[in-house]
Amino acid sequence: MPHFVAIDNLPCTGCKTCELVCSLYHFGECNPRRSAIRIIRRERDGLVFCLPLVCQQCKQAPCIEACPTEALSRDGGQGILSVDEERCSACGDCVEACPAGCIFIDSDRMVAISCDLCGGQPQCVLTCHAHCLTEVDSGEASEEQNVDYLARVLEEENLWDSVPGRGVQ
């Protein structure tokens, strides 16, 4: 049964530990630009607002449909979104197609980067001290609701320009 990382942004402190652990786990370096999870952080009037963005493993994934090189697909066993780096042209169509801004371009390797759930033990979930990230079974919760929630928060908080690859960085 497919899984995804559910997000509750309210307890998020914006520490970005999840970004660092993701890039460390996958690439051996602490480099948030190479992470499959990104924290959108905004400060206004002394208040901090944070929103983690990570692939929601949508059943009907617009990113897969938008990919002109067919570099995005589901792996055979778990149904997790995967990127064929040989086929990926880094065109950004998948980035634009994601309704919640949860897929990114690795600017070092010029390929799409998406959460692969770390082979079944998402490191971001294990290290999130605020407990705003949880791994859930698609049967337990609706990832569409989470995608819709993330998209709504991005719109309501006027954060789309802060999403990597979509507007001003």
Backbone as numpy.savetxt, mean C-alpha at the origin, in Angstrom:
# Nx Ny Nz CAx CAy CAz Cx Cy Cz
-7.41 -18.73 1.40 -8.25 -17.55 1.40 -7.36 -16.31 1.40
-7.63 -15.34 0.54 -6.80 -14.13 0.46 -6.84 -13.32 1.76
-5.74 -12.68 2.02 -5.59 -11.82 3.18 -5.23 -10.42 2.70
-5.33 -9.47 3.61 -4.85 -8.12 3.34 -4.56 -7.44 4.67
-3.90 -6.31 4.61 -3.59 -5.54 5.81 -4.66 -4.47 5.97
-5.48 -4.63 6.99 -6.52 -3.65 7.28 -5.91 -2.48 8.04
-6.48 -1.32 7.83 -5.93 -0.08 8.38 -6.95 0.63 9.25
-6.52 1.00 10.44 -7.27 1.90 11.30 -6.34 3.07 11.56
-6.54 4.14 10.82 -5.57 5.23 10.87 -5.63 6.05 12.16
-6.71 5.97 12.91 -6.84 6.84 14.08 -5.73 6.66 15.11
-5.30 5.44 15.43 -4.19 5.33 16.40 -2.80 5.53 15.78
-2.71 5.68 14.47 -1.40 5.81 13.81 -0.69 7.08 14.27
0.56 6.92 14.69 1.36 8.05 15.16 2.23 8.66 14.07
2.30 7.98 12.93 3.14 8.48 11.85 4.62 8.20 12.05
4.93 7.22 12.87 6.34 6.91 13.17 7.10 6.37 11.96
6.38 5.79 11.02 6.92 5.24 9.78 7.79 4.00 9.97
7.69 3.37 11.13 8.41 2.12 11.35 8.00 1.08 10.32
6.73 1.05 9.96 6.24 0.10 8.98 6.94 0.27 7.63
7.17 1.52 7.22 7.87 1.78 5.97 9.30 1.24 6.02
9.96 1.50 7.12 11.36 1.06 7.26 11.48 -0.44 7.31
10.61 -1.10 8.08 10.70 -2.55 8.20 10.36 -3.22 6.88
9.44 -2.65 6.10 9.10 -3.22 4.80 10.30 -3.19 3.86
10.94 -2.03 3.75 12.09 -1.94 2.86 13.27 -2.76 3.36
13.42 -2.85 4.68 14.50 -3.67 5.24 14.26 -5.15 4.96
13.04 -5.60 5.14 12.69 -7.00 4.91 12.88 -7.39 3.44
12.46 -6.52 2.54 12.50 -6.85 1.11 13.81 -6.50 0.41
14.48 -5.43 0.86 15.65 -4.96 0.12 16.90 -4.80 0.97
16.80 -5.08 2.26 17.97 -5.00 3.13 18.42 -3.58 3.41
17.53 -2.62 3.24 17.88 -1.23 3.53 16.66 -0.50 4.11
16.92 0.46 4.95 15.85 1.28 5.53 15.63 2.47 4.60
14.77 2.30 3.64 14.52 3.31 2.61 13.03 3.38 2.33
12.33 4.36 2.90 10.88 4.45 2.73 10.42 4.53 1.27
11.26 5.01 0.37 10.89 5.07 -1.05 10.81 3.68 -1.67
11.31 2.67 -0.99 11.28 1.30 -1.50 10.31 0.43 -0.70
9.40 1.07 -0.02 8.44 0.36 0.82 7.11 0.19 0.11
6.43 -0.91 0.38 5.11 -1.16 -0.19 4.01 -0.57 0.70
4.39 0.00 1.82 3.44 0.74 2.66 3.97 2.15 2.82
3.09 3.11 2.71 3.49 4.51 2.84 2.57 5.20 3.83
3.17 6.07 4.62 2.40 6.85 5.59 2.27 8.27 5.05
1.03 8.68 4.88 0.76 10.06 4.53 0.60 10.79 5.85
1.43 11.80 6.05 1.44 12.51 7.34 1.29 14.00 7.09
0.33 14.59 7.79 0.10 16.03 7.63 -0.02 16.65 9.01
0.61 17.80 9.16 0.50 18.56 10.39 -0.24 19.85 10.09
-1.24 20.14 10.95 -1.99 21.38 10.76 -2.44 21.88 12.13
-2.14 23.13 12.41 -2.53 23.75 13.68 -2.09 22.93 14.89
-0.90 22.37 14.83 -0.35 21.60 15.93 -0.85 20.18 16.04
-1.73 19.78 15.14 -2.25 18.42 15.16 -1.64 17.61 14.03
-1.40 16.34 14.29 -0.82 15.45 13.29 -1.90 14.48 12.83
-2.03 14.33 11.52 -2.96 13.37 10.93 -2.14 12.40 10.09
-2.33 11.10 10.31 -1.56 10.08 9.60 -2.50 9.06 8.95
-2.11 8.62 7.76 -2.89 7.62 7.05 -1.95 6.63 6.39
-1.88 5.40 6.89 -1.09 4.37 6.22 -1.80 3.92 4.93
-1.04 3.72 3.88 -1.57 3.21 2.62 -0.81 1.95 2.26
-1.53 0.85 2.06 -0.93 -0.42 1.68 -1.95 -1.17 0.84
-1.50 -1.94 -0.12 -2.39 -2.66 -1.02 -3.46 -3.43 -0.26
-4.69 -3.30 -0.70 -5.82 -3.95 -0.05 -6.21 -5.26 -0.73
-5.41 -5.70 -1.68 -5.62 -7.00 -2.34 -7.05 -7.11 -2.89
-7.52 -6.06 -3.57 -8.90 -6.02 -4.09 -9.22 -7.25 -4.95
-10.43 -7.76 -4.78 -10.86 -8.89 -5.62 -10.90 -8.49 -7.08
-11.52 -7.36 -7.36 -11.55 -6.80 -8.71 -10.51 -5.68 -8.73
-9.27 -6.02 -8.98 -8.16 -5.08 -8.85 -8.02 -4.19 -10.09
-8.36 -2.91 -9.96 -8.24 -2.00 -11.10 -6.79 -1.86 -11.59
-5.83 -2.05 -10.69 -4.42 -1.94 -11.08 -4.05 -3.03 -12.08
-4.56 -4.24 -11.87 -4.28 -5.35 -12.80 -4.88 -5.04 -14.16
-6.12 -4.58 -14.15 -6.80 -4.25 -15.40 -6.12 -3.11 -16.15
-5.53 -2.16 -15.43 -4.92 -0.99 -16.06 -3.53 -1.25 -16.62
-2.88 -2.32 -16.20 -1.49 -2.58 -16.59 -1.39 -2.97 -18.07
-0.75 -2.13 -18.88 -0.67 -2.42 -20.31 0.31 -3.54 -20.66
1.21 -3.90 -19.74 2.20 -4.94 -20.03 1.87 -6.26 -19.34
0.73 -6.30 -18.65 0.31 -7.48 -17.89 1.36 -7.91 -16.86
2.00 -6.92 -16.26 3.01 -7.19 -15.24 2.39 -7.49 -13.89
1.15 -7.12 -13.69 0.47 -7.36 -12.42 -0.47 -8.55 -12.57
-0.44 -9.41 -11.57 -1.31 -10.59 -11.59 -1.48 -11.09 -10.16
-2.22 -12.16 -10.02 -2.38 -12.82 -8.72 -1.50 -14.06 -8.71
-0.85 -14.31 -7.59 -0.09 -15.56 -7.51 -1.09 -16.71 -7.41
-0.67 -17.86 -7.80 -1.56 -19.01 -7.89 -2.11 -19.51 -6.58
-1.33 -19.47 -5.51 -1.75 -20.08 -4.26 -2.61 -19.18 -3.39
-2.08 -18.08 -2.95 -2.76 -17.21 -1.98 -3.65 -16.15 -2.65
-3.47 -15.91 -3.94 -4.23 -14.86 -4.61 -3.70 -13.47 -4.32
-2.46 -13.38 -3.89 -1.85 -12.10 -3.56 -1.36 -11.42 -4.83
-1.59 -10.11 -4.91 -1.13 -9.34 -6.05 0.39 -9.46 -6.17
0.86 -9.73 -7.37 2.31 -9.81 -7.57 2.70 -9.00 -8.80
3.95 -8.58 -8.82 4.49 -7.77 -9.90 5.58 -8.55 -10.60
5.44 -8.73 -11.91 6.48 -9.34 -12.72 7.41 -8.19 -13.14
8.52 -8.08 -12.43 9.42 -6.94 -12.64 10.01 -6.90 -14.04
10.13 -8.05 -14.68 10.66 -8.09 -16.05 9.69 -7.43 -17.03
8.41 -7.56 -16.75 7.38 -7.01 -17.65 7.02 -5.56 -17.33
7.25 -5.14 -16.10 6.82 -3.82 -15.65 7.62 -2.72 -16.35
6.89 -1.75 -16.89 7.53 -0.61 -17.57 7.54 0.64 -16.71
7.03 0.57 -15.50 6.95 1.71 -14.57 6.16 2.86 -15.18
5.16 2.52 -16.00 4.36 3.56 -16.65 3.48 4.33 -15.67
3.15 3.71 -14.55 2.33 4.35 -13.53 0.83 4.20 -13.73
0.40 3.46 -14.74 -1.04 3.26 -14.95 -1.68 2.57 -13.75
-0.97 1.64 -13.13 -1.50 0.94 -11.95 -1.64 1.91 -10.78
-0.69 2.81 -10.65 -0.73 3.80 -9.57 -1.98 4.67 -9.72
-2.21 5.13 -10.92 -3.38 5.97 -11.19 -4.68 5.20 -11.04
-4.68 3.91 -11.33 -5.90 3.11 -11.29 -6.33 2.74 -9.88
-5.40 2.68 -8.96 -5.74 2.27 -7.59 -6.64 3.32 -6.95
-7.84 2.93 -6.53 -8.77 3.89 -5.97 -8.35 4.47 -4.62
-7.37 3.86 -3.97 -6.92 4.33 -2.67 -5.43 4.68 -2.63
-4.78 4.74 -3.79 -3.38 5.15 -3.83 -2.43 4.18 -3.15
-2.69 2.88 -3.27 -1.94 1.88 -2.50 -0.93 1.07 -3.30
-0.56 1.51 -4.48 0.51 0.87 -5.23 1.47 1.99 -5.65
2.74 1.69 -5.66 3.75 2.71 -5.84 4.78 2.29 -6.89
5.60 3.23 -7.31 6.71 2.93 -8.22 8.00 3.02 -7.41
8.78 1.95 -7.44 10.10 1.94 -6.81 11.01 2.74 -7.73
11.38 3.94 -7.29 12.16 4.84 -8.14 13.61 4.38 -8.33
14.09 3.46 -7.49 15.45 2.93 -7.67 15.50 1.89 -8.79
14.49 1.02 -8.81 14.47 -0.06 -9.81 13.51 0.21 -10.96
12.70 1.26 -10.84 11.70 1.65 -11.84 10.76 0.49 -12.16
10.12 -0.02 -11.12 9.09 -1.05 -11.23 8.01 -0.75 -10.20
6.82 -1.27 -10.46 5.73 -1.13 -9.50 6.06 -1.93 -8.26
5.61 -1.44 -7.13 5.82 -2.14 -5.86 4.47 -2.20 -5.14
4.14 -3.39 -4.69 2.86 -3.62 -4.02 3.08 -4.60 -2.89
2.25 -4.54 -1.89 2.37 -5.43 -0.75 2.21 -6.88 -1.16
3.15 -7.71 -0.72 3.08 -9.15 -0.97 2.82 -9.92 0.32
2.45 -9.19 1.36 2.17 -9.76 2.68 3.35 -10.52 3.27
4.53 -10.23 2.80 5.77 -10.80 3.34 5.70 -12.32 3.47
5.13 -12.95 2.47 5.05 -14.40 2.48 4.13 -14.97 3.55
3.22 -14.16 4.05 2.25 -14.63 5.04 2.44 -14.07 6.43
3.51 -13.32 6.66 3.73 -12.67 7.95 4.12 -11.22 7.72
3.12 -10.36 7.46 3.43 -8.96 7.16 4.23 -8.30 8.29
5.44 -7.90 7.96 6.33 -7.31 8.94 5.80 -5.99 9.49
5.06 -5.25 8.67 4.49 -3.98 9.15 3.50 -4.23 10.27
2.70 -5.28 10.15 1.73 -5.61 11.19 2.45 -6.02 12.47
3.50 -6.83 12.33 4.24 -7.31 13.50 4.93 -6.20 14.27
5.31 -5.12 13.58 6.09 -4.07 14.23 5.30 -2.80 14.53
4.02 -2.77 14.20 3.21 -1.57 14.43 2.87 -1.44 15.91
3.56 -0.53 16.59 3.33 -0.37 18.03 1.98 0.28 18.33
1.39 0.98 17.37 0.09 1.62 17.58 -1.07 0.67 17.28
-0.75 -0.48 16.72 -1.75 -1.50 16.38 -2.82 -0.97 15.42
-2.39 -0.13 14.49 -3.34 0.37 13.50 -3.36 -0.51 12.25
-2.45 -1.47 12.16 -2.39 -2.40 11.04 -2.69 -3.81 11.55
-3.58 -4.49 10.88 -3.88 -5.87 11.24 -4.05 -6.69 9.97
-3.57 -7.91 10.00 -3.78 -8.81 8.87 -5.13 -9.48 9.06
-5.97 -9.40 8.04 -7.29 -10.00 8.14 -7.55 -10.89 6.93
-8.39 -11.84 7.14 -8.85 -12.75 6.11 -9.96 -12.04 5.34
-9.95 -12.13 4.03 -10.98 -11.46 3.23 -12.37 -11.91 3.61
-12.50 -13.11 4.15 -13.80 -13.59 4.59 -14.28 -12.92 5.87
-13.34 -12.37 6.65 -13.68 -11.72 7.92 -14.10 -10.28 7.72
-13.54 -9.63 6.71 -13.80 -8.22 6.48 -13.78 -7.96 4.99
-14.42 -6.90 4.59 -14.49 -6.56 3.18 -13.38 -5.59 2.81
-12.47 -6.04 1.94 -11.40 -5.14 1.53 -11.93 -3.97 0.74
-13.10 -4.14 0.06 -13.68 -3.02 -0.66 -14.07 -1.92 0.31
-14.56 -2.31 1.49 -14.89 -1.30 2.49 -13.64 -0.56 2.92
-12.53 -1.27 3.08 -11.29 -0.62 3.47 -10.77 0.28 2.35
-10.85 -0.19 1.10 -10.44 0.63 -0.04 -11.30 1.89 -0.11
-12.61 1.71 0.02 -13.51 2.86 0.00 -13.21 3.81 1.15
-12.92 3.25 2.32 -12.59 4.07 3.48 -11.33 4.90 3.21
-10.28 4.24 2.71 -9.03 4.95 2.44 -9.24 6.05 1.40
-9.96 5.73 0.33 -10.23 6.72 -0.72 -11.03 7.90 -0.16
-12.00 7.61 0.69 -12.82 8.67 1.28 -11.96 9.57 2.18
-11.09 8.98 2.99 -10.22 9.77 3.87 -9.28 10.64 3.04
-8.72 10.07 1.99 -7.84 10.86 1.12 -8.57 12.06 0.54
-9.82 11.85 0.13 -10.63 12.93 -0.44 -11.01 13.95 0.63
-11.56 13.48 1.73 -12.04 14.38 2.79 -10.91 15.22 3.39
-9.75 14.62 3.52 -8.61 15.32 4.12 -7.76 16.05 3.07
-8.20 15.98 1.81 -7.49 16.64 0.71 -6.01 16.21 0.67
-5.80 14.89 0.66 -4.45 14.33 0.72 -3.98 13.68 -0.58
-4.79 13.70 -1.63 -4.38 13.01 -2.86 -3.05 13.51 -3.40
-2.77 14.79 -3.23 -1.49 15.32 -3.71 -0.30 14.83 -2.90
-0.55 14.23 -1.75 0.52 13.70 -0.91 0.82 12.23 -1.19
0.00 11.58 -1.99 0.20 10.16 -2.29 1.35 10.04 -3.30
2.38 9.24 -2.98 3.52 9.08 -3.89 3.09 8.68 -5.30
3.58 9.42 -6.28 3.28 9.14 -7.67 2.02 9.81 -8.17
1.32 10.51 -7.29 0.06 11.17 -7.67 0.07 12.60 -7.20
0.71 13.46 -7.91 0.71 14.87 -7.54 2.04 15.27 -6.94
2.02 16.34 -6.19 3.23 16.92 -5.62 3.69 16.07 -4.44
4.96 15.77 -4.37 5.51 14.96 -3.28 6.10 15.87 -2.22
